[in-house]
Amino acid sequence: MMHRVSAQTRLQEFATVMELLKVDDWEVMYTGESMHLALDTVPAGIWSG
C-alpha cells in the first residue's frame, strides 16, 4: 500500500539524507504538491525532452 506524503515531508527527507551524505549543495526542481508524487510514476524520458 502506498503512503502519501506531503511535498514538505519529502523535502525534509531529502534534507536529512543530504546532510547524512555530506552533500555540499542540492536543490529539488519540482516541489509542488501536484508534482512530487507524479515524478515517482512518470518515465524519465518524458522529462529529458
Residue, then its C-alpha position, 0 to 999 in steps of 0.5 A: m500500500m502506498h503512503r502519501v506524503s506531503a511535498q514538505t515531508r519529502l523535502q525534509e527527507f531529502a534534507t536529512v539524507m543530504e546532510l547524512l551524505k555530506v552533500d555540499d549543495w542540492e536543490v529539488m526542481y519540482t516541489g509542488e504538491s501536484m508534482h512530487l508524487a507524479l515524478d515517482t510514476v512518470p518515465a524519465g524520458i518524458w522529462s529529458g525532452 
